[in-house]
Amino acid sequence: MSAIKNVAIIGGSGTLGTPTLRYLLDIKHFNITAITRSSSSATFPLGVKVTKVDYDNKHDLVNAFRGHDAAILIVGASVMHTQLALVEAAGEAGVQWIVPTEFSSDTANKKLMEQISFFNIKDQTRAKIQNLGMNYIAVICHLWSAFVSFSLFRVQKQMLKLPYPEH
């Protein structure tokens, strides 16, 4: 297995994508391409190659993924279903590793999946990755952790300014 050097990221300008992209740039190990919609006005830091595509055009997506070792998919809940087409295009382009949009509870837990049907698309995405002969890395950080952690950080920051109650 060869080392991962060329990484494509979808969703690199969002709530989770921005810090992820910043980290990847900071470690100075990867050649990074942000794949974004043709209509997007998102801007990206210096050092990121930007490829604008029509997400509904499989040929464009395959070309955008071509030459990448890994793809990081960070899509919002309302477009979670688009991961299937993204994974298919990445597979056709020869991408070997996918980091799908997981960022939630352990979706490999079948009992949990029975309780939260919304996560079924995540299960389908992982299955498609495996069926296409690719590997995946699932980032499991519990439900809505991105939003909770940002909110808790703000609360903790404010609490530091408050006097502690005396006992």
DANOR-V483855 format. One record per residue. N is the residue number from 1. RES is the residue in three letters. SS is DSSP state (~ for helix, > for strand, _ for the rest). PSI is psi as a letter, one per 30 degrees, with the letter a starting at -180 (* if undefined). Layout:
n	res	ss	psi
N	RES	SS	PSI
N	RES	SS	PSI
//
This chain:
n	res	ss	psi
1	MET	_	k
2	SER	_	l
3	ALA	_	l
4	ILE	_	k
5	LYS	_	e
6	ASN	>	j
7	VAL	>	k
8	ALA	>	k
9	ILE	>	k
10	ILE	>	k
11	GLY	_	g
12	GLY	_	f
13	SER	_	g
14	GLY	_	a
15	THR	_	e
16	LEU	_	e
17	GLY	~	e
18	THR	~	e
19	PRO	~	e
20	THR	~	e
21	LEU	~	e
22	ARG	~	e
23	TYR	~	e
24	LEU	~	e
25	LEU	~	e
26	ASP	~	e
27	ILE	_	f
28	LYS	_	h
29	HIS	_	f
30	PHE	_	l
31	ASN	>	j
32	ILE	>	k
33	THR	>	k
34	ALA	>	j
35	ILE	>	k
36	THR	>	l
37	ARG	>	k
38	SER	_	e
39	SER	_	f
40	SER	_	k
41	SER	_	g
42	ALA	_	k
43	THR	_	l
44	PHE	_	l
45	PRO	_	l
46	LEU	_	k
47	GLY	_	f
48	VAL	>	k
49	LYS	>	k
50	VAL	>	k
51	THR	>	j
52	LYS	>	k
53	VAL	>	l
54	ASP	_	j
55	TYR	_	f
56	ASP	_	f
57	ASN	_	j
58	LYS	~	e
59	HIS	~	e
60	ASP	~	e
61	LEU	~	e
62	VAL	~	e
63	ASN	~	e
64	ALA	~	e
65	PHE	~	f
66	ARG	_	k
67	GLY	_	f
68	HIS	_	k
69	ASP	_	e
70	ALA	>	l
71	ALA	>	k
72	ILE	>	k
73	LEU	>	j
74	ILE	_	i
75	VAL	_	l
76	GLY	_	l
77	ALA	~	e
78	SER	~	f
79	VAL	~	g
80	MET	~	e
81	HIS	~	f
82	THR	~	f
83	GLN	~	e
84	LEU	~	e
85	ALA	~	e
86	LEU	~	e
87	VAL	~	e
88	GLU	~	e
89	ALA	~	e
90	ALA	~	e
91	GLY	~	e
92	GLU	~	e
93	ALA	~	f
94	GLY	_	g
95	VAL	_	k
96	GLN	_	f
97	TRP	>	k
98	ILE	>	k
99	VAL	>	j
100	PRO	_	l
101	THR	_	j
102	GLU	_	d
103	PHE	_	h
104	SER	>	a
105	SER	_	l
106	ASP	_	j
107	THR	_	f
108	ALA	_	f
109	ASN	_	j
110	LYS	~	e
111	LYS	~	e
112	LEU	~	e
113	MET	~	e
114	GLU	~	e
115	GLN	~	e
116	ILE	_	i
117	SER	~	f
118	PHE	~	e
119	PHE	~	f
120	ASN	~	e
121	ILE	~	e
122	LYS	~	e
123	ASP	~	e
124	GLN	~	e
125	THR	~	e
126	ARG	~	e
127	ALA	~	e
128	LYS	~	e
129	ILE	~	e
130	GLN	~	e
131	ASN	~	f
132	LEU	_	g
133	GLY	_	g
134	MET	_	l
135	ASN	>	l
136	TYR	>	l
137	ILE	_	j
138	ALA	_	k
139	VAL	_	j
140	ILE	>	j
141	CYS	_	g
142	HIS	_	l
143	LEU	_	k
144	TRP	_	g
145	SER	~	e
146	ALA	~	e
147	PHE	~	e
148	VAL	~	e
149	SER	~	e
150	PHE	~	e
151	SER	~	e
152	LEU	~	e
153	PHE	~	e
154	ARG	~	e
155	VAL	~	e
156	GLN	~	e
157	LYS	~	e
158	GLN	~	e
159	MET	~	e
160	LEU	~	f
161	LYS	~	f
162	LEU	_	k
163	PRO	_	k
164	TYR	_	k
165	PRO	_	k
166	GLU	_	k
167	HIS	_	*
//
